[in-house]
Amino acid sequence: MSNLISLLGLQWGDEGKGKVVDHLAKDLKAAVRYQGGHNAGHTLIIGGDKVVFHLLPSAICHQEIKCYLGRGVVVSLDALFKEIEDAKKYLGEIEERLIVSRACSLIQSYHIKLDQLREKSPISTTIGTTGRGIGTAYEDKVGRKSIRVQDLYTETRLKDKLEENLDFYNFIFTNYLEDKKEDINQVLDRNLQQAEILRPYVGNVIADIHDHVSKQEKILFEGAQGALLDVSLGTYPFVTSSNSSIGGIAPGVGIDPRMIDYSLGIAKAYTTRVGEGPFPTELDDSVGEHIAHVGGEVGATTGRPRRCGWLDAVLLSHTVKLNGIDGICLTKIDVLDGLDEIKICTDYEGSSLSELLETMLIEGVNPSYISMPGWEKPCAGIREYEALDDRAKSYIEKIETLCGAPIVMISTGPRREDTIVRQYPL
């Protein structure tokens, strides 16, 4: 029996983690976000309405689950307060169910400003960030100069740290980026005002999580983005600013990594990517347009269209291995309904895979495909594995073989009930 479960996207994000959380929720007592910021996006259906959360764990929709933002998350208080208000409209008061770690680093106005100016600058590499200050906030964290939640409640320390940071940032703004300074008094006042709004939600995440563990309660660790965007293991430099792989959980929450019982990976039946960066199996043709249209492939956070392509089993098998994946949930297989031919990338021609996967410098590689026939009977809405078309089952089983992990769940549509459960992870 699994009590501590990690839920990880195995591609470049947007794999459909929210629906999987919804499916597992009946057995959970706690859910924890352990990294990222409000650059993540979880689209949820609440009372028939589509709601997008960026910071709050997807499990917040379930009244019996306590939700945590661990110390690995960088928090925009403006974004958090907006999400709390949105959640209250549908869920009522969540004050007793949401806990923010005192050790979370905070995104400041100067982080957002620098992020956006860099993306526009002709002398900087365009990464395709969301422009929300996440990366620059992580830079301050690594540079040991973050404003953390705990700092909000000691005004003298907060002011000293803000003054030190603004000396640096204002020098950059005025001397290199030709922009105006940030005003220390405005920034300080804003932090002090937000501190009082945040106060009811501040808590001790490490102590709470270990209390859940002592009671043998089931805890879900929700990753944001996907493993191929991990700052250490992804397609660097076109990555996010945090460890979105399983290795981010222990420091991002405060647990022994050996405590994780089960690692559930989420992958689409094809591949998508938002923003810049290499994408070996990308389809710049009518098939890619068809997948994007049928799959509704638009970024939940940015509204940008997602780039679409065939499933890349080279990269998927790599992220399965690095994250110790015990089972895969394959999503959006119904999007491939109606295609005459479906391809899977199994190799990169003329390349040493071990060298490429060490550096993840995969720009310009030449993917090698196997081709499989499409299925006649649609997968959409099917809830039993045996009811799938034999060709769809062959496609699923081929992915299992190539990736080295069982496919334990299959999503066949957007509704919670449109799910095939072959082996329940909990």
N, C-alpha and C positions, 0 to 999 in steps of 0.2 A: 504494500500500500504506500502511495506517495503522499507526503505531507507538504514538502517544499518543492514547488514546480517553477521552472523558468519557462517563459514564453518569449521566443525570439524570432524575429523576421530573418530569413535566411538569404534574402536577395538585397535589393537596394531600397527596402522599405515598401510600405503600401500593400503588404501582403494580405491584409484582412484580419489583423489580430483582434480587433474589437468584437467581431462576431464570435470568435473562438472563446474569448473571455465570457461573453454572454452565455455560451453553451455550458461552460464549466462552473458558472457562478453559484449554482444551487449547492455546491459542496464546499465553497470557500468561506473562510472567516476573515481573511485579510488580503489586500492587494497592494503592491508597492511599485512605484516608479523609481528607478534607480539611476537614471542618467538622462541626458538631453534637456531640452527646454521646451518652449512653446513653438518650436519648429516641427514637432511631431503633430500628427493629426489623426484622431480617431472619430470616424463617422458612426453615430449610433442612432437607432430609431427608438424614440421615447414617446409613447402615446400616439403613435402614427406620424410624429414629426421627426424630421432629420435634424440631429444636433451634432455639432462638431466640438469636441474637447481637444485641447492641445497639451495641457498640463495635468489635469485631473485623470487619474487612472480610469480606464473604461468601466471598471467594476463599480464606480460610484453610483451607477444606475440601480444597483441592487441594495436595498435598504439594510440588509443584514450584514453587509461587508464593510469593514473598516478600511479606509484607504490612506496611504502614506506617500509623502514625497520625501525620498531619502536624500542624504547628503550629497549624492552624486548629481543631483538635478540642479541646474541653474534656473532661478526663478525670477520672472518678471512679475512684480506685484500687481501692476496694472492688468496684465493678462490674467493672473490668478483671480483677482477680485471680479473681473468680468465673468469668468467661467463659474465662479461661485454663485453669482447672481443668476446666471443662466440655469445652473443646476437647481437652484431654489424654485424657479418657475415650474419645473417639472417634478422635482423630488421633495420639495419642502426643505426644512432646515437640515443642513448637513454638518453643522458645527461639531457634533459629537462623533462624526464618522470620518473627518478629515484631519490628519495630523501632518504638519510640516516640520521637518528637522531643524533644530536650532543651528545646525552646521551647514545648511544650504547657502550657497553663494547667490547673491542677488544681481540681476541685470540692471544696470544704471542707464540713465539717459545718454551718458557719454559713450557707453558700449554700443548702443544702437547707432549713434551718430557716426562713430568710426567705422562700424561695419558697412553702413550704407555709402559712406564716402569712399571706402576702399573698393567696393564693387563698381563704382563709377569711375575710379581713377584709371587713366591709361597706363600707369606704371605698375599696376597690381594685376596679378593673375585672377581672372574671373572664375570663381568657383561655382557660382550659382547659389549663394546662400539665400536665406529668406530675408536677410537684412534686419533681423530682430535682435542682434547683439549677442547671440548665443556664443559664437566663437570668441569674440573679444572678452566676454565674461569668463570663459574658460582660460584664456590667456592670463587674466589677472589671478585666477585660482592657482594656476601653475607657477605664476610669478610671486605667489604668497602675499598678495595685496588685495584679495577679495574683501568686499563688504559682505559679511555673513549675517544671517538672521539675528544671531545673538548680539551683533554690534548695534542693532537698532535700539536696544534698550539701555545703552550707556552713551549718553549724548556726547560726552567729551571724547570718548574713543572714536565714535562715529565721525565727529567733526575732524579730528586729527587724520583719520584714514582718508576721508574725502578730500581734504586739502592736499595731502600727499599725492593722491591719484590725479586730481585735477591739475596740479602743477605739471604733471607729465602729459596728460591728454590735451590740455589747452596749448601747450607748446607744439604738439603735433598738429592740432587744428589750425593754429595761426601761422606756423612756419612752413608747413609742408602741404597742407590740404586747403589753404586759403579760405578758411571758414572762421566763424566767430567763436569766442570762448563760451564755455559753460559757466554759469554763475553759481558760486559755492553756496550762497545763501538760499537760492531757489532749490538746489539739489538737496541741501540739508533739510530744509523745511518739508519738502516732499517726502523724504525718508521718515521723518518724525511723524508726519500725519499717517503714513501708511502703516507704521509700527503699531498704532493703536487699533487699526482695522484688523491687522494680522494676528494680534495677541491671542484671541481665543483659539486659534488653530495651531499655535506653536507647541511642540511637544518633544518627547524623547523617543525617537524612532527605534534606536537600538534596544532600549529597555522594553518597549512594547512588543517588538518582533520576537525577542527572546521569551517574553511572557506567552505569546501565542505558541511558540515552539514547545515550551514546558507543558502546555495543555494539549499538545499533539493536534493542534488545529491546522487546517490546510491554508497555506499561504502561496499566493501567486506573485512572482516577480515579473512585471511587465516591462519588456524592452521597448524602446522607441527607435524609429528608423529600422535599419536592417544591418545584418552582419557585414555586408560588403561596403557599408559606410563607416565601419569602425575606424577610429583615427589611427589605430596601430596596425590593424589587419586588413583594412579595406583598400580601395583603389585610390591610394594617396597620390596627389593632394586633394583629389575630388571626393572628400569624405566629410563626415560630420566632425564635431569637436570633442566627442566623448567615446568611451568604449561601449559600443552598442552590442557587443558580443557577450557571451556568458561571463567572461572575466571581469566585466564591469559591476557585477552584482555584489561581490563581497565588499569592496571598498565603497560602493555607492549606497549600501544599506548599513553595513556593519554586522556581517555574519561570517562564520567559518565557511569557505566555499565547499567543504566536504559535506555540508548539511543539505545541499540540493539533491533531492531524490530522483527527479525526473526532468529531462530537458526536452520540451516540446518545440519543434521548429515549424514555422509557417512559410509556405512557398506557394506562389501562384503556379498554375499549370502552364504558364508562359512567363515571360520576364518583362518588367517595366522599370523605367528609371526617370526621375525628375531632375532637371538641372544638367549641369555640365559633366563631362567625364566619359571615359571609354565604355563602350557597350557593344561587345563583339557580335551579338546575335540580333542587333537592331534591324527592323524591317522598314525601309523607306519606300514602301510600295502599297498597293491596294490592300494586301493582306494585313499589313501593319495598321492601316487606317481602319480596316474592318474590326480588328481586335480592339482598337482604341474606342471605336464607336459602341460596339456591343458591350464592352467591359466598363463603359463609363469612366474611362481613364483620365481623370482630372484630379490634380493634387488637392487633398482635403485642406491643407494649410495654405498653399500658395494660389490655388486656382489655375496653376499652369498645366497644360496638357502633358501627360506622361508619354515618354517614348516607349514603344512596344516592340517586342521581338520574341523569337522562339525561346523555349526553355534552354538554359545553359547548364547542362549537367556537369560540366567541368567545374564551374564555380559553385554550383549547388553541392556537389560531393565534397568540395573543399570546406565549405562552411559547416556542413554536417559533421565532418571530422573534427574541425577546430572547436566546435561547441558541444561535443559529446552528445549529439542528438539521439534520444531514445526513440522518438517517433515523430513523424511529419504529418502536419495537416495540409493537404493540398487544396487550394482554394480556386474558385472561378473556372473549374473545368467546363462548366456549361458555356462559357464564352467561346470555346472552341467547337461547339456544336455547329454542324453545317459546312465545315471545311472539308474539302476533298483529300487534302494531304496535310499532315502535321509533322514538323521536324523537331529533332532534339540535337543539340550540339554535344558531341561526345569527345572532341579533341580540338586542338589548334594545330593546323598543318604546319610542319616544318619548325615547330617550336619545342623547347624543352619545358614541359609543364612544371616540373619541380622548380626550375629557375623563375618562371613567370609567377608562380604562386608564392614564391618567397618575397618578391618585390611588388607584386600586383600591378606591374607596368604592362598592361594588356592592350594598350592603344595600338591599333593597326594589325592585330593578329588576324589570321584567316581561319574562321571556324570550320570544322568538319562535322557534317550532319549525318544522322541516319533519318530515313523517311518512313513514316508509318501512315497507313490509310486512316482517313477520318471515319467517324462512326455514323451510321444511318439513324439510329434511334437517339433522340436528344437525351442529354444527361440532366437537363434542367428540371429541378424539383424532385429528382429521384432520392429516396431515403434508405434504400437497401442495396447493398453491393451487388447481390446476385441479379438485381433488376437492371443493372447497367448493360449496355451493348457490349458484346465480347471484345470489340475493337477498343472501346474505351477502357475496359479492364486490362487489355494488353498494354495500352499506353501507360496506365498507372503502374502496372507491374514492371515495365521496363524502367520507369523512373526509380522504383525501389531498388532494382538490380544495379543501376548505374550509380546511385547515390549511397548505397550501403546502409539504408535505414528503412524500417517499415513505414508505410503510409497508414496511419491509424485513424485518420479522419479525412473526409472529403466533403468540401462544400460544393453544393450543386445549385446554389442560388442565393439571393441576398437575405431571405428570411431565415430566422434561427432554425426552423424545422427542416429547412432544405439542407440537411447534413446527413452524411453516411458515417456512422461510428463503427469502425471495425474492431477497435480496441480502446476502451475508455481510459484516458491517461490518469485519472484519479481513482 
